[in-house]
């Protein structure tokens, strides 16, 4: 996973964030197995439960375009550490390989965990998941 390349794409994507309530900008870039990139940003709504995280936006965009094999994801916010939330961790678990790296970049630091490390005892229906 090319962290520098993904970070550059994430920084570009930040311009599209819609976060009028929190002011906390988050961008995620997902790299697929063919080397394609799929970006997402957080999109907030006054009814907070209807907001969507950057990670799920990137994943849902890729899946809606027929992409099913992923190599890595980078999540970035210039506003603080943006670890994937529980919903994003569950979606990552179901759509990505357990060994896939997820890098979280914040304040010049980087922390990388695998999908399995993000959600060690994931909810799984029989026959679903990685």
Secondary structure, DSSP 8 states (H G I E B T S, - for coil): --HHHHHHHHHHHGGG-B-TTT----EEEEEETTS-EEEEE-B--SSGGG-B-HHHHHHHHHHHTT---EEEEEEE-TTS-----HHHHHHHHHHS-TT-EEEEEETTEEEEEEHHHHTTT----TT---
